[in-house]
């Protein structure tokens, strides 16, 4: 799209919007006639053929750059909309859904033109290696959207959740993509301030401990506090801080290494060429297949595979057009539906394996359930089209492998997926389609660009599946859009299994062996070493992760520390009152007691106890992983694995609860505004202090763990701190 804007005689600018921000521009001559102040003017602009590297967006040579140029940074749901409205003096501006693109907004404030660039967000507590390559590239390229460079980076930090060491590491790693000098140009803006209630921002900073303190030190102790009561003055407060910062930096803006920018743009051009080649190859392959004779299909079985939290159950319900099931998939779950065209479709939802823990650490119970997906249907046997080519109709089995499109895919994930797929036999890849869920997070980027930018590992996976993949958009405006995607997926499956495909089902003996070991026993093949101590911990994590009632558990754990609120969706209601404490203990106090009480305990006991207290929020928020990491038995190489799995769980749980109960916006529910809306009616909630007596969840604990938990809660009570009610 090409848009010509003529705000005045002196300023004429041409905006060129290109998919992926890196397409080539052909020789185009644009003519525009305008009537300005009674005079007719004709403007002609010639755009010459150029590459992405040469079309880097720069300030118009005639016009002046904005007076102050700011880049907003942070993790998802930090209140970006509210901050933008506060700084620019608006009320209804929204950045829209999370995507991998930079977004820009400008306004005149107190006589100055302020430009805000919202860089792509990272996921809270995620390691840098788990952020998609396109997102990392766009973060660095955000400086090119406010030429000649930003005056300041505004780092948003939400105060309603603990700022753990994992959060601190994520912030540090993502900001330093800009270079170490970024800290000299950064201001921290604390959002969701209304959740602090009567606690001052200084008390909050002290209570969060060294991780937040170190972050502020890097930023020269520059910070701004945002809540509803201070929102009217947010703009002036931020601008004063920025001007002071600019003065401190000698009037200079942030400068980026030009070589870094050019390298990213050059790499992007190469990625785009490969992405286009992949598209064309896929189109050609589809045409070839359409000309091949395939067996008419009467039945298909679709097996859903992937990590935990990859939307297997959600997409299963979309395919069959049935309501989504709540909770975690713990068993091999089959549902069947006859479609309008008479095709009988059976979808087999399976438990997920870990994303970062190796296949050897998947619990035997989970592996056994996954293998049940290969059990033959008594009625059809699900033989392949090739084996039943002499029949008029046939049935087939396909596998949909879920891969989130909003995170990275490295050789680590390649190895884990390859090992988890081995039990299905060597021919499984011929019957597998990669489904990239959460594709909406790519924004204007094509899925092929994501595949090529991630590189060798993801390219390998797609090629293993014969270049068969589907970009699934989870967030849509209309239900019909989901239904359309479900129908297209089924068509793709039928097209695959109806052609010359053959799936060799392992024997029952092989399936039993693979359920126990994760692979077939081959003569002379060495056994993969298993760290049995780590396996015990992973089994505890799997067992204690409150999968059975995770929705209500997460509801309690996430909102126990917040003021009373009724910012619920209109179609949601809770038919009972919750009772949970609102602790006034600092995180450091809680963690000290936990360390003291858990001293000398085994790692399994430490993890089980910490998980139970964490989920029930009986003592307030704390950094559960830091308690484990300080144990002598905890090996350093395990730390990253636990942190990364935990970050995935926290992110998806938080998203689920916010989306289902609290807001119609999946981008970010602004805590402060939600609180203000809630003040009109607080009849839904009753918040009380929970006494130390035995409770149902505690009664279910093993005796030893129960005694440890009671001891911890008793110590906390003895602090004699008031509990808000």
C-alpha positions as CSV (number, residue, x, y, z in Angstrom):
1,X,0.0,0.0,0.0
2,X,1.3,3.5,-0.9
3,X,-0.1,6.5,0.9
4,X,0.6,10.1,0.0
5,X,0.1,12.5,2.9
6,X,0.4,16.3,2.3
7,X,-0.2,18.0,5.7
8,X,1.2,21.3,4.4
9,X,3.1,22.9,1.5
10,X,6.4,22.5,3.2
11,X,6.0,18.8,4.3
12,X,5.2,16.1,1.8
13,X,6.0,12.6,2.8
14,X,5.4,9.2,1.2
15,X,4.8,6.1,3.3
16,X,5.5,2.7,1.8
17,X,4.1,-0.2,3.8
18,X,5.8,-3.5,2.9
19,X,5.1,-7.0,4.3
20,X,7.9,-7.9,6.6
21,X,9.4,-4.4,6.1
22,X,11.9,-5.7,3.7
23,X,10.4,-6.1,0.2
24,X,12.0,-4.6,-2.9
25,X,10.4,-1.5,-4.4
26,X,9.9,-1.4,-8.1
27,X,10.2,1.8,-10.2
28,X,7.0,3.6,-9.4
29,X,5.9,7.1,-10.3
30,X,3.2,8.5,-8.0
31,X,1.3,11.6,-9.0
32,X,-1.1,13.4,-6.7
33,X,-3.1,16.6,-7.2
34,X,-4.3,18.6,-4.1
35,X,-6.1,21.8,-3.6
36,X,-4.4,23.7,-0.8
37,X,-5.6,27.2,0.2
38,X,-7.3,27.7,-3.1
39,X,-4.3,26.7,-5.2
40,X,-3.9,23.4,-7.1
41,X,-0.6,21.6,-6.7
42,X,0.7,18.5,-8.4
43,X,3.2,16.3,-6.7
44,X,5.2,13.5,-8.4
45,X,7.5,11.2,-6.6
46,X,9.7,8.6,-8.2
47,X,10.5,5.5,-6.2
48,X,13.5,3.6,-7.8
49,X,14.2,0.0,-7.4
50,X,16.1,-0.6,-4.2
51,X,16.9,-3.3,-1.7
52,X,15.8,-3.6,1.9
53,X,19.2,-2.5,3.1
54,X,18.9,0.7,1.0
55,X,15.3,1.5,2.0
56,X,16.0,1.8,5.7
57,X,13.5,4.4,6.9
58,X,15.1,7.8,7.7
59,X,13.7,11.1,8.7
60,X,12.5,13.2,5.8
61,X,15.2,15.6,4.7
62,X,12.8,18.6,4.7
63,X,11.1,18.0,8.0
64,X,12.5,18.0,11.5
65,X,12.8,14.8,13.6
66,X,10.5,14.7,16.7
67,X,11.7,16.6,19.7
68,X,11.8,13.5,21.9
69,X,12.1,10.0,20.6
70,X,11.3,7.1,23.0
71,X,11.3,3.4,22.7
72,X,9.0,1.4,25.0
73,X,10.3,-2.0,26.1
74,X,9.1,-4.8,28.4
75,X,7.5,-8.2,28.7
76,X,4.0,-9.0,27.7
77,X,1.1,-7.4,29.7
78,X,3.1,-4.5,31.2
79,X,0.3,-2.0,30.5
80,X,1.7,-0.6,27.2
81,X,-1.6,0.9,26.2
82,X,-2.0,2.9,29.4
83,X,1.5,4.1,29.3
84,X,1.3,5.3,25.7
85,X,-2.0,7.1,26.5
86,X,-0.5,8.6,29.6
87,X,2.7,9.9,27.9
88,X,0.9,11.1,24.8
89,X,-2.1,12.6,26.6
90,X,-4.6,10.3,24.9
91,X,-7.4,8.1,26.3
92,X,-8.4,5.5,23.6
93,X,-5.1,4.6,21.8
94,X,-4.3,0.9,21.6
95,X,-1.2,-0.8,20.2
96,X,-3.2,-3.8,19.2
97,X,-2.3,-7.5,19.6
98,X,1.2,-8.7,20.3
99,X,3.2,-9.1,17.1
100,X,6.8,-9.4,16.1
101,X,6.7,-5.9,14.5
102,X,7.7,-2.4,15.8
103,X,4.8,0.1,16.1
104,X,5.0,3.8,16.2
105,X,2.8,6.6,17.5
106,X,3.5,10.4,17.7
107,X,1.7,13.3,19.3
108,X,2.3,16.9,20.4
109,X,2.6,17.3,24.1
110,X,3.2,20.7,25.8
111,X,4.4,22.1,22.5
112,X,6.8,19.3,21.7
113,X,6.4,16.4,19.3
114,X,6.9,13.1,21.1
115,X,7.4,9.9,19.2
116,X,6.9,6.5,20.9
117,X,8.1,3.3,19.4
118,X,6.7,0.1,20.9
119,X,9.3,-2.6,20.3
120,X,8.2,-6.3,20.2
121,X,7.7,-7.7,23.7
122,X,9.5,-10.7,25.1
123,X,7.8,-13.3,27.3
124,X,8.3,-12.8,31.0
125,X,11.2,-14.7,32.5
126,X,12.1,-16.2,29.1
127,X,15.8,-16.8,28.4
128,X,17.1,-14.9,25.4
129,X,17.7,-18.2,23.5
130,X,14.0,-18.9,23.7
131,X,12.9,-15.7,22.0
132,X,12.2,-16.0,18.3
133,X,15.0,-14.7,16.0
134,X,12.6,-12.4,14.2
135,X,11.6,-10.7,17.5
136,X,15.3,-10.2,18.5
137,X,16.0,-8.7,15.1
138,X,13.0,-6.3,15.4
139,X,14.1,-5.3,18.9
140,X,17.4,-4.1,17.5
141,X,15.7,-2.5,14.4
142,X,13.4,-0.5,16.6
143,X,16.1,2.3,16.7
144,X,15.6,2.7,12.9
145,X,12.0,3.7,13.5
146,X,13.0,6.9,15.3
147,X,15.9,8.3,13.3
148,X,18.5,9.5,14.0
149,X,18.1,7.6,17.3
150,X,16.1,7.4,20.5
151,X,16.7,9.8,23.4
152,X,15.6,7.1,25.9
153,X,14.4,3.6,26.4
154,X,11.4,3.3,28.7
155,X,11.6,-0.1,30.4
156,X,8.2,-1.2,31.7
157,X,8.2,-3.3,34.9
158,X,4.9,-4.5,36.4
159,X,4.7,-4.4,40.2
160,X,1.9,-6.9,40.6
161,X,4.2,-9.9,40.2
162,X,7.5,-10.8,41.8
163,X,10.6,-9.5,40.1
164,X,12.7,-12.7,40.3
165,X,16.2,-13.4,39.2
166,X,14.8,-15.0,36.0
167,X,12.9,-11.7,35.2
168,X,16.1,-9.7,35.8
169,X,18.1,-12.0,33.6
170,X,15.5,-11.7,30.8
171,X,15.5,-7.9,31.0
172,X,19.3,-7.7,31.0
173,X,19.7,-10.2,28.1
174,X,17.1,-8.5,25.8
175,X,18.2,-5.0,26.5
176,X,21.8,-5.7,25.8
177,X,20.9,-6.7,22.3
178,X,21.2,-2.9,21.8
179,X,24.7,-2.9,23.3
180,X,26.0,-2.3,26.8
181,X,25.6,1.5,26.5
182,X,21.8,1.0,26.5
183,X,21.7,1.3,30.3
184,X,22.9,4.9,30.1
185,X,19.8,5.8,28.1
186,X,17.2,3.7,30.1
187,X,14.5,4.8,32.5
188,X,12.4,2.2,34.4
189,X,8.6,2.8,34.5
190,X,6.8,0.8,37.1
191,X,3.3,-0.1,35.9
192,X,0.2,-1.6,37.5
193,X,0.9,0.6,40.6
194,X,-2.6,0.4,42.0
195,X,-1.9,-3.2,43.1
196,X,0.5,-1.9,45.7
197,X,-2.4,-0.5,47.6
198,X,-0.9,1.4,50.6
199,X,2.7,0.2,49.9
200,X,5.0,2.9,48.6
201,X,7.2,2.3,45.5
202,X,10.3,2.6,47.8
203,X,8.9,-0.2,50.0
204,X,8.2,-2.3,47.0
205,X,11.7,-1.9,45.7
206,X,13.2,-2.8,49.0
207,X,10.9,-5.8,49.4
208,X,11.8,-7.2,46.0
209,X,15.5,-7.5,46.9
210,X,18.7,-7.5,45.1
211,X,17.5,-8.4,41.5
212,X,15.4,-5.2,41.2
213,X,18.0,-3.2,43.0
214,X,20.7,-4.2,40.6
215,X,18.5,-3.3,37.6
216,X,17.9,0.2,39.0
217,X,21.6,0.6,39.6
218,X,22.3,-0.2,36.0
219,X,19.8,2.5,35.0
220,X,21.3,5.1,37.3
221,X,18.3,4.8,39.8
222,X,16.1,6.5,37.2
223,X,12.5,5.4,37.6
224,X,8.9,6.6,37.3
225,X,5.9,5.2,39.1
226,X,2.6,4.9,37.3
227,X,-0.9,4.4,38.9
228,X,-4.3,5.8,38.3
229,X,-3.9,8.7,40.7
230,X,-0.6,9.8,39.1
231,X,-1.7,9.2,35.5
232,X,-2.6,12.8,34.7
233,X,1.0,13.9,35.4
234,X,2.7,10.8,33.9
235,X,3.5,12.6,30.7
236,X,5.2,15.5,32.4
237,X,7.0,13.2,34.8
238,X,8.4,11.0,32.1
239,X,9.4,13.9,29.9
240,X,11.2,15.6,32.8
241,X,13.1,12.4,33.4
242,X,14.0,12.1,29.7
243,X,15.2,15.7,29.4
244,X,17.3,15.3,32.5
245,X,18.8,12.1,31.0
246,X,19.5,13.8,27.7
247,X,21.2,16.6,29.4
248,X,23.3,14.1,31.4
249,X,24.3,12.5,28.1
250,X,25.5,15.8,26.7
251,X,22.4,16.3,24.5
252,X,23.2,13.1,22.6
253,X,20.7,10.4,21.6
254,X,21.4,6.7,21.7
255,X,23.7,5.6,18.8
256,X,23.6,2.0,17.4
257,X,26.5,0.2,15.8
258,X,25.6,0.7,12.1
259,X,27.3,-2.6,11.2
260,X,24.9,-4.5,13.5
261,X,21.9,-2.9,11.7
262,X,23.3,-3.6,8.2
263,X,24.1,-7.3,9.1
264,X,20.5,-7.8,10.3
265,X,19.1,-6.2,7.1
266,X,21.4,-8.3,4.9
267,X,20.4,-11.5,6.7
268,X,16.8,-10.6,6.3
269,X,17.1,-10.2,2.6
270,X,18.6,-13.7,2.4
271,X,15.8,-15.1,4.6
272,X,13.2,-13.5,2.4
273,X,14.6,-15.1,-0.7
274,X,14.7,-18.5,0.9
275,X,11.2,-18.0,2.3
276,X,9.8,-17.2,-1.2
277,X,11.5,-20.2,-2.6
278,X,9.9,-22.4,0.1
279,X,6.5,-20.9,-0.8
280,X,6.9,-21.6,-4.5
281,X,8.2,-25.1,-3.8
282,X,5.1,-25.8,-1.7
283,X,2.8,-24.4,-4.4
284,X,4.5,-26.6,-7.0
285,X,4.2,-29.7,-4.8
286,X,0.6,-29.1,-4.2
287,X,-0.2,-28.9,-7.9
288,X,1.7,-32.2,-8.4
289,X,-0.2,-33.9,-5.7
290,X,-3.5,-32.6,-7.0
291,X,-2.8,-34.5,-10.3
292,X,-2.1,-37.7,-8.5
293,X,-4.9,-40.2,-8.0
294,X,-5.7,-40.8,-4.4
295,X,-8.0,-43.2,-2.6
296,X,-11.3,-41.7,-1.5
297,X,-11.2,-41.5,2.3
298,X,-14.1,-42.5,4.5
299,X,-12.3,-42.1,7.9
300,X,-9.2,-40.4,9.2
301,X,-7.6,-40.5,12.7
302,X,-5.6,-37.4,13.7
303,X,-3.1,-37.7,16.5
304,X,-2.1,-34.5,18.3
305,X,1.5,-34.4,19.5
306,X,3.7,-31.7,21.0
307,X,5.0,-30.1,24.2
308,X,2.9,-29.2,27.1
309,X,1.1,-25.9,26.6
310,X,1.1,-26.0,22.8
311,X,-2.7,-25.7,22.3
312,X,-3.2,-29.4,21.3
313,X,-6.6,-29.6,23.1
314,X,-7.8,-26.2,21.7
315,X,-7.0,-27.1,18.1
316,X,-8.5,-30.6,18.6
317,X,-11.8,-28.9,19.6
318,X,-11.6,-26.6,16.6
319,X,-11.1,-29.5,14.1
320,X,-14.1,-31.3,15.5
321,X,-16.2,-28.2,16.1
322,X,-16.9,-29.2,19.8
323,X,-16.5,-27.2,23.0
324,X,-12.9,-27.1,24.4
325,X,-12.2,-29.4,27.3
326,X,-10.9,-27.8,30.5
327,X,-7.8,-28.8,32.3
328,X,-4.7,-30.8,31.3
329,X,-4.8,-33.8,29.0
330,X,-3.5,-36.6,31.2
331,X,-4.7,-39.6,29.2
332,X,-5.0,-40.5,25.5
333,X,-8.4,-38.8,24.8
334,X,-10.3,-39.7,21.6
335,X,-13.3,-37.9,20.1
336,X,-15.1,-38.6,16.8
337,X,-17.3,-36.6,14.6
338,X,-18.9,-37.2,11.1
339,X,-18.3,-34.1,9.0
340,X,-20.9,-32.6,6.6
341,X,-19.2,-34.4,3.7
342,X,-19.6,-37.8,5.4
343,X,-16.0,-38.1,6.5
344,X,-15.5,-39.7,9.9
345,X,-12.8,-37.8,11.8
346,X,-11.3,-39.1,15.0
347,X,-9.0,-36.8,16.9
348,X,-6.7,-38.3,19.5
349,X,-5.4,-35.8,22.0
350,X,-2.3,-36.9,23.9
351,X,-0.4,-35.7,27.0
352,X,2.4,-33.4,26.1
353,X,6.1,-34.0,26.7
354,X,8.6,-31.4,28.0
355,X,10.1,-28.7,25.8
356,X,13.5,-28.6,27.5
357,X,13.8,-31.8,29.5
358,X,15.0,-34.6,27.3
359,X,12.8,-37.5,26.1
360,X,14.4,-39.8,28.6
361,X,12.8,-37.7,31.4
362,X,9.2,-38.0,30.2
363,X,7.4,-40.0,32.9
364,X,6.6,-43.6,31.9
365,X,2.9,-43.0,32.5
366,X,2.9,-40.1,30.0
367,X,4.8,-42.1,27.4
368,X,2.4,-45.1,27.8
369,X,-0.6,-42.8,27.2
370,X,1.0,-41.3,24.1
371,X,1.6,-44.8,22.7
372,X,-2.1,-45.6,23.0
373,X,-2.6,-43.2,20.1
374,X,-1.4,-46.1,17.9
375,X,-4.0,-48.6,19.2
376,X,-5.9,-49.7,16.2
377,X,-9.6,-48.9,16.0
378,X,-11.6,-52.2,16.2
379,X,-13.9,-51.2,13.4
380,X,-11.4,-50.0,10.7
381,X,-7.9,-50.9,11.8
382,X,-6.8,-47.6,10.3
383,X,-4.8,-49.1,7.5
384,X,-3.1,-46.9,5.1
385,X,-4.4,-45.8,1.7
386,X,-1.6,-47.8,0.0
387,X,-2.6,-51.0,1.8
388,X,-6.3,-50.6,0.8
389,X,-5.8,-49.2,-2.6
390,X,-8.0,-52.0,-4.1
391,X,-11.0,-50.8,-2.0
392,X,-13.4,-48.1,-2.9
393,X,-12.8,-46.3,0.4
394,X,-10.0,-46.3,3.0
395,X,-9.0,-44.9,6.3
396,X,-5.7,-43.3,7.4
397,X,-3.8,-42.0,10.3
398,X,-2.0,-38.6,10.5
399,X,0.0,-36.8,13.1
400,X,-0.2,-33.0,13.8
401,X,2.9,-31.8,15.5
402,X,2.3,-28.6,17.4
403,X,5.1,-26.0,17.4
404,X,4.5,-22.5,18.8
405,X,5.4,-19.8,16.3
406,X,6.1,-17.1,18.9
407,X,9.3,-18.7,20.4
408,X,12.6,-20.1,19.1
409,X,13.3,-23.5,17.8
410,X,16.9,-24.6,18.3
411,X,18.9,-27.8,17.9
412,X,17.9,-28.6,21.5
413,X,14.2,-28.8,20.5
414,X,15.2,-30.7,17.4
415,X,16.8,-33.4,19.4
416,X,14.0,-33.6,22.0
417,X,11.3,-33.9,19.3
418,X,13.3,-36.4,17.3
419,X,13.7,-38.6,20.3
420,X,10.0,-38.3,21.3
421,X,8.9,-39.2,17.8
422,X,11.1,-42.3,17.5
423,X,8.6,-44.6,19.2
424,X,6.2,-44.1,16.3
425,X,8.6,-45.6,13.9
426,X,10.6,-44.4,10.9
427,X,7.6,-43.7,8.7
428,X,5.9,-41.4,11.1
429,X,7.4,-38.3,9.3
430,X,5.6,-39.3,6.1
431,X,2.3,-38.9,7.9
432,X,3.1,-35.7,9.9
433,X,2.1,-32.1,9.4
434,X,3.8,-29.3,11.5
435,X,1.1,-27.0,12.9
436,X,2.5,-23.6,13.9
437,X,0.1,-22.4,16.5
438,X,0.0,-18.8,17.8
439,X,0.9,-17.6,14.3
440,X,-0.9,-14.3,14.9
441,X,2.2,-13.3,16.9
442,X,4.2,-13.1,13.7
443,X,2.2,-10.1,12.6
444,X,3.1,-9.2,9.0
445,X,5.8,-11.8,8.8
446,X,5.0,-15.0,6.9
447,X,5.5,-18.3,8.5
448,X,8.1,-19.1,5.9
449,X,10.1,-16.1,7.1
450,X,10.0,-17.5,10.7
451,X,11.1,-21.0,9.5
452,X,14.0,-19.6,7.5
453,X,15.1,-17.1,10.2
454,X,15.1,-19.8,12.9
455,X,17.5,-21.7,10.8
456,X,18.8,-25.2,10.5
457,X,16.8,-26.9,13.2
458,X,13.4,-25.8,12.2
459,X,14.2,-26.2,8.5
460,X,15.1,-29.8,9.3
461,X,11.8,-30.4,11.0
462,X,9.8,-29.0,8.2
463,X,11.7,-30.9,5.6
464,X,11.3,-34.1,7.6
465,X,7.6,-33.6,7.2
466,X,7.9,-33.2,3.5
467,X,7.5,-29.4,3.7
468,X,4.0,-29.9,5.1
469,X,3.0,-27.2,7.6
470,X,0.1,-25.1,8.6
471,X,0.1,-21.6,10.3
472,X,-2.8,-21.6,12.8
473,X,-4.1,-18.3,14.1
474,X,-5.4,-18.9,17.6
475,X,-6.9,-15.4,18.2
476,X,-9.6,-14.4,15.7
477,X,-12.5,-12.0,15.7
478,X,-15.1,-14.5,14.5
479,X,-15.7,-18.2,15.3
480,X,-16.2,-18.8,11.6
481,X,-12.5,-18.1,11.1
482,X,-11.5,-20.9,13.5
483,X,-13.9,-23.2,11.8
484,X,-12.4,-22.4,8.4
485,X,-8.9,-23.2,9.7
486,X,-10.2,-26.5,11.1
487,X,-11.7,-27.5,7.8
488,X,-8.4,-26.6,6.0
489,X,-6.4,-28.7,8.4
490,X,-8.7,-31.7,7.8
491,X,-8.4,-31.2,4.0
492,X,-4.7,-31.1,4.3
493,X,-4.7,-34.3,6.3
494,X,-7.0,-36.1,3.9
495,X,-4.8,-35.0,1.0
496,X,-1.7,-36.4,2.7
497,X,-3.1,-39.8,3.8
498,X,-5.0,-40.4,0.6
499,X,-1.9,-40.4,-1.5
500,X,0.9,-43.0,-1.6
501,X,1.7,-42.9,2.2
502,X,2.2,-45.9,4.4
503,X,2.5,-45.8,8.2
504,X,4.1,-48.8,9.8
505,X,2.5,-49.4,13.2
506,X,5.0,-50.8,15.8
507,X,4.1,-54.2,17.2
508,X,2.5,-54.5,20.6
509,X,5.8,-55.7,22.0
510,X,7.6,-52.7,20.6
511,X,5.0,-50.4,21.9
512,X,5.3,-51.8,25.4
513,X,9.0,-51.5,25.3
514,X,8.9,-47.9,24.0
515,X,6.4,-46.9,26.7
516,X,9.1,-48.0,29.3
517,X,12.3,-46.7,27.6
518,X,11.2,-44.3,24.9
519,X,12.8,-46.2,22.0
520,X,13.0,-49.5,20.3
521,X,15.6,-52.0,21.6
522,X,18.1,-52.5,18.7
523,X,21.0,-54.9,18.9
524,X,24.2,-53.2,19.7
525,X,22.6,-49.8,20.3
526,X,23.9,-48.1,23.5
527,X,21.4,-47.0,26.1
528,X,21.0,-43.2,26.6
529,X,22.4,-42.3,30.0
530,X,19.7,-41.0,32.4
531,X,20.4,-38.8,35.4
532,X,18.2,-40.6,37.9
533,X,18.4,-37.7,40.4
534,X,17.1,-35.3,37.8
535,X,14.4,-37.7,36.7
536,X,13.1,-37.9,40.3
537,X,12.8,-34.1,40.4
538,X,11.1,-34.0,37.0
539,X,8.6,-36.6,38.2
540,X,7.8,-34.5,41.3
541,X,7.4,-31.4,39.1
542,X,5.0,-33.3,36.8
543,X,3.0,-34.8,39.7
544,X,2.8,-31.7,41.9
545,X,2.2,-29.1,39.2
546,X,-1.5,-29.1,40.1
547,X,-2.6,-30.2,36.6
548,X,-5.9,-31.6,37.8
549,X,-7.4,-28.3,39.1
550,X,-4.9,-25.9,37.5
551,X,-7.5,-23.3,36.5
552,X,-8.8,-22.5,40.0
553,X,-5.3,-23.0,41.5
554,X,-3.9,-20.5,39.1
555,X,-6.7,-18.1,39.8
556,X,-5.9,-18.2,43.5
557,X,-2.2,-18.0,43.1
558,X,-2.2,-15.1,40.6
559,X,-4.8,-12.8,42.3
560,X,-4.4,-13.6,46.0
561,X,-1.9,-10.7,46.3
562,X,-4.1,-8.2,44.5
563,X,-6.8,-5.8,45.8
564,X,-10.4,-6.8,45.5
565,X,-11.5,-6.7,41.9
566,X,-14.4,-7.4,39.7
567,X,-13.0,-6.8,36.3
568,X,-14.5,-10.0,34.9
569,X,-15.8,-10.8,31.5
570,X,-19.5,-10.3,31.3
571,X,-20.1,-13.9,30.4
572,X,-18.2,-15.3,33.3
573,X,-19.4,-15.7,36.9
574,X,-18.0,-17.4,39.9
575,X,-20.6,-19.2,42.0
576,X,-18.6,-19.3,45.3
577,X,-16.5,-17.1,47.4
578,X,-12.8,-17.6,47.7
579,X,-10.9,-17.1,50.9
580,X,-7.2,-16.4,50.7
581,X,-4.7,-14.3,52.6
582,X,-3.1,-11.1,51.4
583,X,0.3,-11.3,52.9
584,X,2.2,-8.2,54.0
585,X,5.5,-10.1,54.4
586,X,8.3,-9.1,52.0
587,X,9.6,-11.7,49.6
588,X,12.9,-11.8,51.4
589,X,11.3,-12.6,54.7
590,X,9.3,-15.4,53.2
591,X,12.3,-16.9,51.3
592,X,14.4,-16.8,54.5
593,X,11.9,-18.8,56.4
594,X,11.6,-21.3,53.6
595,X,15.3,-21.7,53.4
596,X,15.6,-22.3,57.2
597,X,12.8,-24.8,57.3
598,X,13.9,-26.7,54.3
599,X,17.5,-26.9,55.3
600,X,18.7,-30.5,55.3
601,X,15.7,-31.8,53.3
602,X,16.0,-33.8,50.1
603,X,15.5,-32.0,46.8
604,X,12.3,-33.9,46.2
605,X,10.9,-32.7,49.6
606,X,12.1,-29.2,48.9
607,X,10.4,-29.1,45.5
608,X,7.2,-30.7,46.7
609,X,6.8,-28.4,49.7
610,X,7.7,-25.3,47.8
611,X,5.2,-26.2,45.0
612,X,2.4,-26.8,47.5
613,X,2.9,-23.5,49.3
614,X,3.4,-21.6,46.1
615,X,0.2,-22.9,44.5
616,X,-1.9,-22.2,47.5
617,X,-0.3,-18.8,48.1
618,X,-0.6,-19.4,51.9
619,X,2.3,-17.1,52.6
620,X,2.6,-14.7,49.7
621,X,4.7,-14.4,46.6
622,X,8.2,-15.8,46.5
623,X,10.8,-17.1,44.0
624,X,10.3,-20.8,44.1
625,X,13.3,-21.6,41.9
626,X,15.8,-19.7,44.0
627,X,14.9,-21.9,47.0
628,X,15.9,-25.0,45.0
629,X,18.9,-23.6,43.3
630,X,20.6,-22.9,46.6
631,X,20.5,-26.5,47.6
632,X,23.9,-28.2,47.4
633,X,22.4,-31.2,45.7
634,X,21.0,-29.1,42.8
635,X,23.4,-29.3,39.9
636,X,24.1,-26.1,38.0
637,X,23.3,-27.7,34.7
638,X,19.7,-28.3,35.8
639,X,19.1,-24.7,36.6
640,X,18.4,-23.5,33.1
641,X,16.1,-26.4,32.3
642,X,13.9,-25.8,35.3
643,X,13.9,-22.0,34.8
644,X,12.8,-22.3,31.2
645,X,10.1,-24.9,31.8
646,X,8.8,-22.9,34.7
647,X,8.7,-19.7,32.6
648,X,6.6,-21.4,30.0
649,X,4.1,-22.6,32.6
650,X,3.9,-19.2,34.2
651,X,3.3,-17.4,30.9
652,X,0.6,-19.7,29.6
653,X,-1.2,-20.0,33.0
654,X,-1.3,-16.2,33.4
655,X,-2.6,-15.7,29.8
656,X,-5.3,-18.3,30.3
657,X,-6.6,-16.8,33.5
658,X,-6.5,-13.2,32.2
659,X,-8.1,-14.2,28.9
660,X,-10.9,-16.3,30.4
661,X,-11.9,-14.2,33.4
662,X,-10.5,-10.7,33.5
663,X,-10.4,-8.9,30.1
664,X,-11.5,-9.0,26.5
665,X,-8.1,-7.8,25.5
666,X,-5.5,-10.5,25.2
667,X,-2.7,-8.0,24.6
668,X,-2.4,-6.6,28.2
669,X,-5.0,-6.1,30.9
670,X,-4.0,-2.8,32.5
671,X,-4.1,-3.5,36.2
672,X,-4.6,0.1,37.3
673,X,-7.6,0.7,35.1
674,X,-9.0,-2.6,36.0
675,X,-8.9,-1.7,39.7
676,X,-10.6,1.6,39.1
677,X,-13.5,-0.1,37.3
678,X,-13.7,-2.6,40.0
679,X,-14.3,-0.1,42.8
680,X,-17.9,0.4,41.8
681,X,-18.9,-3.0,42.9
682,X,-16.9,-5.3,45.1
683,X,-19.7,-7.6,46.1
684,X,-18.4,-10.6,44.3
685,X,-15.3,-11.1,46.4
686,X,-14.7,-11.6,50.1
687,X,-11.1,-11.5,51.1
688,X,-10.2,-12.8,54.6
689,X,-7.1,-14.0,56.4
690,X,-6.9,-17.8,56.4
691,X,-6.3,-19.3,59.9
692,X,-3.5,-21.8,60.5
693,X,-5.9,-24.6,61.0
694,X,-5.8,-27.7,58.7
695,X,-7.3,-27.1,55.3
696,X,-8.5,-29.6,52.6
697,X,-5.4,-29.1,50.5
698,X,-3.1,-29.7,53.5
699,X,-5.0,-32.8,54.5
700,X,-4.1,-34.4,51.2
701,X,-0.3,-34.0,51.7
702,X,2.0,-36.8,52.7
703,X,2.6,-36.7,56.5
704,X,6.2,-35.5,56.2
705,X,5.4,-32.7,53.8
706,X,2.4,-31.7,55.9
707,X,4.6,-31.2,58.9
708,X,7.1,-29.1,56.9
709,X,4.3,-26.9,55.6
710,X,2.8,-26.4,59.0
711,X,6.2,-25.3,60.4
712,X,6.7,-22.8,57.6
713,X,3.2,-21.3,58.1
714,X,3.7,-21.1,61.9
715,X,7.0,-19.2,61.4
716,X,5.3,-16.7,59.1
717,X,2.5,-16.2,61.6
718,X,5.0,-15.5,64.4
719,X,6.4,-12.5,62.4
720,X,3.4,-10.7,63.9
721,X,2.9,-8.6,60.7
722,X,-0.7,-7.4,60.0
723,X,-2.5,-9.2,57.3
724,X,-4.7,-7.0,55.1
725,X,-8.3,-8.1,54.9
